[in-house]
Amino acid sequence: MQALFVNKLTTLDFSYLCPERGVVGETWIVDVTLWGDLDEQGMVFDFGHVKKQIKAMLDIMADHRLLVPCKSEMTSVSHEGNQLTVQFSAQSGLVSCVAPAQALLLVDSESITPELLTPFLEAAVLSELPENVQKVDLNLYPEDIGGAYYHYSHGLKKHDGDCQRIAHGHRSQIQVYVDEHRDQALEAWWAAQWRDIYIGTREDLLETFRVDGTEYYRFGYQANQGYFELSLPVTQCYLIDTDSTVELLAQYIVRRLAEQKPDRQIKVFAYEGLDKGAMATV
């Protein structure tokens, strides 16, 4: 068999449910290798189709979704029409999400890891390819950042695209400059503030309630794709007064850091996943 490969074909920005960490925002890079016989053009598969068709399939399946490990004993899923309700028992408390089916990916595994998600996606991609393609190998892995980064989840109800989904997320680096000099201590401090956090907008907060001694927030809103709702422990949330676009997050961070260092010039590069983000100064 011959093989065709495309490295860094796409990036998946999503959140997943983890028993130890709760709702985790994540970003994984995807490499793809296709194995098969050559077609009448002398190709395993057209590069142009790889970049369009396969990228589109992966994005539709796993990008900007909440990934749910259906085989975990901590997971329960119920259906009502196009709406799914997922409940998940994490160490910090119960996570509950109500959302249109297209906002969730139910994975037939006990946990969400690159190793367990990969065969699930490979089988789905292979089923849509020509018969001469006999095998699909995907490599899913996080960016090698080296410096400080945080995992956050959020939802943007005003967004016309998939960012409106209430529980999707990113693994994002942060860079802070004080008077034009990189301050890695401040980067690490801020990354610690948003480690495995859900960034919620105050106007989306429906109620605060307590169950078995644990305090919870319940967020909810109506968006173009349908009704979304998310409940999770207060300890996993960070409330802000604005929406959580990366531009507004960069602005929020720089203002908070400026409070710590008045009369200094602060510049923040807040990333949203891989190689994209926003810059703010004060």
C-alpha positions in Angstrom: 0.0 0.0 0.0 1.0 3.6 -0.6 0.6 6.3 2.0 -0.4 10.0 1.9 0.1 12.2 4.9 -0.8 15.8 5.9 0.6 17.1 9.1 -1.3 19.7 11.2 -4.4 19.2 9.0 -6.7 20.9 11.5 -7.0 21.9 15.1 -9.8 20.7 17.4 -11.0 23.1 20.1 -13.4 21.4 22.5 -14.2 20.5 26.1 -14.5 17.1 27.6 -15.7 15.6 30.9 -13.0 14.3 33.2 -13.7 12.6 36.7 -10.7 14.4 38.3 -10.8 17.7 36.5 -14.5 18.3 35.7 -15.2 20.2 32.4 -11.8 20.6 30.7 -11.2 22.9 27.7 -8.8 21.4 25.3 -7.0 22.0 21.9 -5.5 19.1 19.9 -3.6 19.3 16.6 -4.5 16.5 14.1 -2.1 14.8 11.6 -3.6 12.4 9.1 -2.1 9.5 7.1 -4.2 7.7 4.4 -3.1 4.2 3.3 -4.4 2.5 0.2 -4.0 1.7 -3.5 -3.4 4.4 -6.1 -6.4 5.5 -8.1 -6.6 6.3 -11.9 -4.8 9.6 -11.2 -1.9 7.9 -9.4 -3.1 9.1 -6.0 -4.2 7.6 -2.8 -6.4 10.6 -2.3 -6.3 14.2 -3.7 -4.5 16.6 -1.3 -7.1 19.2 -2.0 -9.8 16.8 -0.8 -7.9 15.9 2.3 -7.7 19.5 3.3 -11.4 20.1 2.6 -13.3 16.9 3.0 -11.4 15.2 5.9 -10.8 18.5 7.7 -14.5 19.2 7.4 -15.5 15.8 8.8 -13.2 16.1 11.8 -14.4 19.7 12.5 -18.0 18.6 12.3 -17.5 15.6 14.6 -15.4 17.0 17.4 -14.7 20.7 17.1 -16.5 23.1 19.4 -18.3 20.3 21.2 -18.5 18.8 24.6 -17.1 15.3 24.5 -18.8 12.8 26.7 -17.4 9.4 27.7 -20.5 7.3 27.5 -19.0 4.1 28.9 -18.0 5.8 32.1 -20.1 4.7 35.1 -20.1 8.4 36.1 -22.1 9.4 32.9 -25.8 9.3 32.2 -27.4 10.5 29.0 -31.1 11.1 28.2 -32.8 12.3 25.0 -35.9 14.4 24.4 -36.3 15.2 20.7 -33.1 16.9 19.5 -32.1 17.9 23.0 -29.7 15.8 25.1 -29.2 15.9 28.8 -25.9 14.7 30.2 -25.0 14.3 33.8 -21.5 13.5 35.0 -20.3 12.8 38.5 -16.8 14.5 38.8 -14.8 14.6 42.0 -15.7 18.2 42.6 -19.5 17.6 42.1 -22.1 16.9 39.5 -21.9 18.5 36.0 -25.1 18.7 34.1 -25.5 19.9 30.5 -28.6 20.4 28.4 -27.9 21.1 24.7 -28.9 20.3 21.1 -27.4 17.0 20.0 -25.0 18.7 17.6 -23.3 20.4 20.5 -22.2 17.1 22.1 -20.2 14.2 21.0 -21.0 10.9 22.7 -17.9 8.8 22.6 -18.0 5.0 23.2 -15.3 5.0 25.8 -14.7 5.3 29.5 -12.7 8.5 29.3 -11.6 11.1 26.7 -7.9 10.7 25.8 -6.2 11.0 22.4 -5.6 7.2 22.4 -9.3 6.4 23.0 -10.8 9.2 20.8 -8.5 8.4 17.8 -10.0 5.0 16.7 -13.5 6.5 17.0 -12.6 9.4 14.6 -10.6 7.1 12.3 -13.5 4.8 11.7 -15.9 7.7 11.0 -13.5 9.2 8.5 -12.7 5.9 6.7 -16.4 5.2 6.2 -16.7 8.4 4.0 -13.7 7.8 1.8 -13.3 5.9 -1.6 -12.8 2.2 -1.6 -9.1 2.4 -2.6 -8.4 4.1 0.8 -8.0 1.1 3.1 -6.8 2.7 6.4 -6.8 6.0 8.2 -4.2 6.9 10.8 -4.8 10.0 12.9 -2.4 11.5 15.4 -4.0 13.8 18.0 -1.7 15.8 20.3 -1.5 19.1 22.2 0.7 22.0 21.2 4.1 22.0 22.8 3.8 25.4 24.4 6.7 25.4 26.8 5.5 28.3 28.8 2.3 29.1 30.8 -1.1 28.1 29.6 -4.6 27.5 30.9 -7.6 25.3 30.0 -10.9 27.1 29.9 -14.4 26.4 28.7 -17.1 28.9 27.7 -20.0 29.6 25.4 -20.9 32.7 23.3 -24.6 32.9 22.9 -24.4 35.8 20.4 -22.1 34.0 18.1 -23.7 32.9 14.8 -21.4 29.8 14.5 -20.5 26.9 16.8 -18.9 29.2 19.5 -22.5 29.6 20.8 -22.3 26.1 22.2 -22.3 26.5 26.0 -19.5 24.1 26.8 -16.6 24.2 24.4 -13.1 25.2 25.2 -9.4 25.7 24.5 -6.0 25.0 25.8 -4.3 28.4 25.5 -1.0 30.0 26.2 -0.6 33.5 27.7 2.2 36.0 27.3 2.6 39.0 29.6 4.9 41.9 29.0 5.6 44.6 31.7 7.4 47.7 30.2 8.2 45.6 27.1 9.9 42.8 29.2 8.4 39.3 29.3 7.1 38.4 32.8 6.8 34.7 33.0 6.0 34.8 36.7 2.8 36.8 35.9 2.0 34.4 33.1 2.2 31.4 35.5 0.1 33.3 38.1 -2.6 33.9 35.6 -2.5 30.5 34.2 -3.1 29.2 37.7 -6.2 31.3 38.0 -7.8 29.7 34.9 -6.7 26.2 35.3 -9.6 23.9 34.2 -12.1 26.7 34.6 -15.5 27.6 33.1 -15.6 31.3 32.3 -19.2 32.4 32.8 -21.0 35.6 31.9 -23.0 37.0 34.8 -26.1 37.7 32.7 -26.2 34.0 31.7 -26.2 32.9 35.4 -29.7 31.6 36.1 -29.3 30.6 39.7 -27.0 29.5 42.5 -28.0 26.4 44.4 -26.6 23.9 46.9 -26.7 20.1 46.9 -25.1 17.9 49.5 -23.0 20.8 50.8 -21.7 21.8 47.3 -22.6 25.1 45.8 -23.4 25.2 42.1 -24.0 27.8 39.3 -26.6 27.1 36.6 -26.0 29.0 33.4 -28.4 29.0 30.4 -29.4 30.9 27.3 -31.3 30.6 24.0 -29.1 30.8 20.9 -29.5 30.2 17.2 -28.8 26.5 17.5 -31.2 26.0 20.4 -31.4 26.1 24.1 -28.3 25.5 26.2 -27.9 25.0 29.9 -24.9 24.0 32.1 -24.7 23.4 35.9 -21.4 22.9 37.6 -19.7 23.5 41.0 -18.9 27.1 41.8 -15.3 26.2 42.4 -14.9 25.4 38.7 -16.3 28.7 37.6 -14.9 32.2 37.0 -17.6 34.9 36.5 -17.0 38.0 34.4 -19.3 40.9 33.5 -18.9 40.6 29.7 -19.1 37.9 27.1 -16.0 35.7 26.9 -14.7 36.4 23.4 -10.9 36.3 23.4 -10.8 40.0 22.8 -12.7 40.7 25.9 -10.7 38.1 27.9 -7.4 39.8 26.9 -8.9 43.1 27.9 -10.0 41.6 31.3 -6.6 40.1 32.0 -4.6 43.2 31.2 -6.8 45.3 33.5 -6.5 42.9 36.3 -2.8 42.8 36.0 -2.6 46.6 35.8 -4.2 46.7 39.2 -1.3 44.7 40.6 1.3 46.9 38.8 -0.1 50.4 38.6 2.0 53.0 36.6 3.5 50.2 34.5 2.8 49.4 30.8 1.2 46.0 30.5 0.7 44.1 27.3 -1.1 40.7 27.2 -1.3 38.2 24.4 -4.2 35.9 25.2 -4.4 32.9 22.9 -7.5 31.0 21.9 -6.2 27.5 21.1 -3.4 27.3 18.5 -1.8 30.4 16.8 -4.7 32.7 17.3 -5.9 35.1 20.0 -6.0 38.8 21.0 -3.7 41.4 22.3 -4.6 44.1 24.8 -2.5 46.9 26.4 -2.9 49.4 29.2 
